[in-house]
Amino acid sequence: MRVYLCNDDGIQLSSNFCRESEQAWRREVQYRGANWSWRPYFVPNLVQLNENRRAIVSRAYTDLDSHVWIRTVSVLVAPGLILFMDLKDTERDAQRL
């Protein structure tokens, strides 16, 4: 659904890159500089990533923009840099219907 890079303070360093189709990605520059530290998964995932984990998957939650159920995969790519991937939770979203 979307991929972006943040520092360990929660500040987004990259644009959002959103999947539009099998081959196309859309760049959303307006999210650069956003602070995501308030998200419920951010601090717990950061603590776990700092305990030598390579990746963490959040619990399912409802995306504020699309209103679909998603999970966020957090990957520590370098000290202080976290790659976030927001993925649709298709199983949870199907249950909602």
C-alpha positions in Angstrom: 0.0 0.0 0.0 2.7 2.5 1.0 6.4 2.7 1.9 8.3 5.5 3.7 11.5 6.1 5.7 11.6 7.7 9.2 14.2 8.5 11.8 13.9 7.1 15.3 12.2 10.3 16.5 9.3 9.5 14.2 10.0 12.2 11.6 9.4 11.0 8.0 12.5 11.6 5.9 11.2 10.4 2.6 8.1 10.9 0.5 5.4 8.2 0.7 5.6 5.8 -2.2 2.2 4.3 -2.8 1.4 1.3 -5.0 -1.1 2.2 -7.7 -1.0 -1.0 -9.8 1.2 -4.0 -10.4 3.9 -1.8 -12.0 3.2 1.8 -11.0 4.1 3.7 -7.9 2.9 7.2 -6.9 5.1 9.6 -4.9 3.4 11.7 -2.2 5.9 14.5 -1.2 3.5 16.2 1.2 4.2 13.6 4.0 8.0 14.5 4.3 8.6 15.9 7.7 5.4 14.4 9.2 5.8 13.1 12.8 4.5 9.5 13.2 5.7 8.9 16.8 2.1 9.2 18.0 1.0 6.1 16.2 0.2 3.3 18.7 2.8 0.9 17.2 5.7 3.4 16.9 7.3 3.3 20.4 6.8 -0.4 21.1 8.2 -1.3 17.7 11.2 1.0 18.2 12.0 -0.6 21.5 11.8 -4.1 19.9 13.9 -3.1 16.9 16.6 -1.7 19.3 16.6 -5.2 20.9 18.3 -6.7 17.8 15.1 -7.5 16.0 15.3 -7.0 12.2 11.6 -6.4 11.6 8.3 -6.0 13.5 4.7 -6.3 12.3 2.1 -4.2 14.1 -1.3 -5.2 15.1 -4.1 -4.5 12.6 -5.6 -1.0 12.8 -7.8 1.2 10.6 -5.9 3.5 8.2 -7.0 7.1 8.6 -7.1 7.9 4.9 -8.5 4.8 3.3 -10.4 3.4 6.2 -9.2 -0.2 5.5 -7.5 -2.5 8.0 -3.7 -2.4 7.7 -0.6 -3.6 9.4 2.7 -1.8 9.5 6.0 -3.6 9.0 8.9 -1.8 10.6 12.4 -2.6 9.5 15.6 -1.1 11.0 17.7 -0.4 7.9 20.5 1.5 9.7 21.0 2.9 13.1 18.3 5.5 13.6 16.6 4.8 10.2 13.4 2.8 10.0 11.6 1.7 6.8 7.8 1.4 7.2 5.6 -0.5 4.9 1.8 -0.2 5.4 0.1 -3.3 4.0 -3.6 -4.0 3.7 -4.7 -6.7 6.2 -6.9 -8.4 3.6 -8.1 -11.1 6.1 -9.3 -8.5 8.6 -10.8 -6.2 5.9 -12.7 -9.2 4.4 -14.2 -9.9 7.9 -15.5 -6.3 8.0 -17.6 -6.9 4.9 
